Amino acid sequence: MNTYSFRKDLISVQEELLRFAYKLTADKEEANDLLQETSLKALDNEDKYMPDTNFKGWMYTIMRNIFINNYRRIVREQTFVDQTDNLYHLNLPQNSGFANAEGSYDLKEMHRIVNSLPRDYKVPFSMHVSGFKYREIADRLGLPLGTVKSRIFFTRQRLQQELKDFV
């Protein structure tokens, strides 16, 4: 595919890509940014496009991958790992239901239970609650993936068992 034909195809799918970008982002400005980033990536990688394949599908894939990568980057930047001994900064959503007095007591009880666990259990659990994926926790702590999953599972079970009277 020559450069003229490639750019002609790129221009012809812009409207559809913008609609797809809007469905992904639900924001007009972000959709325009995503479309622009996708178009630039396609132009940079024009040599990787195989002629006689689905050009529109190739463009949709580029856009979807850019959107996913941007989303993951934003989540990673906003993640906070609480490494304090008492999990003081445990990251809970603002609307988690702990704003009332009853919820505050439950939160204190949860902290007490988690703090009573050995460090090997509370650190992976804290990271998981903060938004880390199991694989990321395993990599950061240098543990096998199964060990991380079982420690988080054990901590959840312990919390459920100890808090069953509060529900």
C-alpha positions in Angstrom: 0.0 0.0 0.0 1.5 3.3 -1.0 1.5 6.3 1.3 -1.3 8.1 -0.6 -3.6 5.2 -0.4 -2.8 4.6 3.3 -3.6 8.2 4.2 -6.8 8.2 2.1 -8.0 5.1 4.0 -7.0 6.8 7.3 -9.0 9.9 6.5 -12.0 7.8 5.4 -12.3 6.0 8.9 -11.9 9.2 11.0 -15.6 9.7 11.7 -16.2 6.0 12.7 -13.1 6.1 14.9 -14.3 9.3 16.6 -17.6 7.6 17.4 -15.7 4.6 18.8 -13.4 6.9 20.8 -16.4 8.7 22.3 -17.9 5.3 23.3 -14.7 4.5 25.1 -14.1 7.8 26.8 -17.6 9.3 27.1 -16.0 12.7 26.8 -15.7 14.8 23.6 -12.3 16.3 24.3 -10.8 12.9 25.4 -12.3 11.3 22.3 -10.6 13.8 20.1 -7.3 13.3 21.9 -7.7 9.5 21.5 -8.5 9.9 17.8 -5.4 12.1 17.3 -3.1 9.8 19.2 -4.5 6.8 17.2 -4.0 8.6 13.9 -0.4 9.5 14.8 0.4 6.0 15.9 -1.0 4.6 12.7 1.1 7.0 10.6 4.2 6.2 12.7 3.6 2.5 12.0 2.4 2.6 8.4 5.2 0.3 7.4 3.8 -2.4 9.8 0.4 -2.4 8.1 -0.1 -5.4 5.8 -1.9 -4.5 2.5 -5.1 -6.4 1.7 -6.0 -6.8 5.4 -8.8 -5.1 7.3 -7.6 -1.5 7.7 -10.5 -0.4 9.8 -10.0 -3.4 12.2 -6.3 -2.5 12.4 -7.2 1.1 13.3 -9.8 0.0 15.9 -7.2 -2.3 17.5 -4.7 0.5 17.7 -7.3 2.8 19.4 -8.5 0.2 21.8 -4.9 -0.6 22.8 -4.0 3.0 23.3 -7.2 3.5 25.5 -6.4 0.5 27.6 -2.8 1.5 28.1 -3.8 5.1 29.1 -6.4 3.7 31.5 -3.8 1.4 33.1 -1.3 4.2 33.4 -3.8 6.5 35.1 -4.8 3.7 37.6 -1.1 3.0 38.3 -0.4 6.7 38.9 -3.3 7.0 41.3 -2.5 3.9 43.3 -1.1 4.4 46.8 0.5 1.5 48.7 0.1 1.9 52.5 3.3 0.5 54.0 2.8 1.9 57.5 2.8 -0.6 60.3 -0.8 0.1 61.3 -2.2 0.5 57.7 -3.1 4.1 58.6 -3.5 5.2 55.0 -5.5 2.2 53.9 -7.0 3.4 50.6 -10.8 3.1 50.7 -13.3 4.8 48.3 -14.9 8.0 49.6 -18.3 6.5 49.3 -17.5 3.2 51.0 -20.2 3.7 53.6 -17.8 4.3 56.4 -18.8 8.0 56.9 -21.4 7.2 59.6 -20.5 6.2 63.2 -21.5 2.6 62.6 -19.2 2.4 59.6 -16.4 4.1 61.4 -16.6 1.4 64.1 -16.5 -1.3 61.4 -13.4 0.4 59.8 -11.6 0.5 63.1 -12.5 -3.2 63.7 -11.1 -4.0 60.2 -7.9 -2.2 61.0 -7.6 -4.1 64.2 -8.1 -7.4 62.5 -5.7 -6.7 59.7 -3.1 -5.3 62.1 -3.3 -8.4 64.2 -2.1 -10.5 61.2 1.5 -11.1 60.5 3.2 -8.7 58.1 3.4 -11.4 55.4 -0.4 -11.2 55.2 -1.2 -7.6 55.8 1.2 -6.1 53.2 -0.2 -8.1 50.2 -3.8 -7.5 51.4 -3.1 -3.7 51.7 -1.6 -3.6 48.2 -4.6 -5.5 46.8 -7.1 -3.1 48.5 -5.0 -0.2 47.1 -5.7 -1.5 43.5 -2.6 -3.6 42.7 -3.2 -6.7 40.6 -2.1 -10.1 42.0 0.8 -10.3 39.5 2.1 -6.8 40.4 2.0 -7.7 44.1 3.9 -10.9 43.5 6.5 -9.1 41.4 7.0 -6.3 43.9 7.3 -8.6 46.9 9.2 -11.3 45.1 6.7 -14.0 45.9 5.0 -16.7 43.8 1.6 -15.7 42.4 -0.2 -18.5 44.3 1.3 -17.4 47.6 0.0 -13.9 47.1 -3.5 -15.1 46.2 -3.7 -17.4 49.1 -2.5 -14.8 51.6 -5.1 -12.3 50.3 -7.8 -15.0 50.4 -6.8 -15.9 53.9 -7.0 -12.3 55.1 -10.4 -11.9 53.5 -11.7 -15.0 55.2 -10.4 -13.8 58.5 -12.1 -10.4 58.0 -15.4 -12.1 57.1 -15.2 -14.4 60.1 -14.3 -11.6 62.5 -16.9 -9.1 61.1 -19.8 -11.5 60.6 -21.6 -10.0 63.7 -21.3 -6.4 62.2 -23.3 -7.1 59.0 
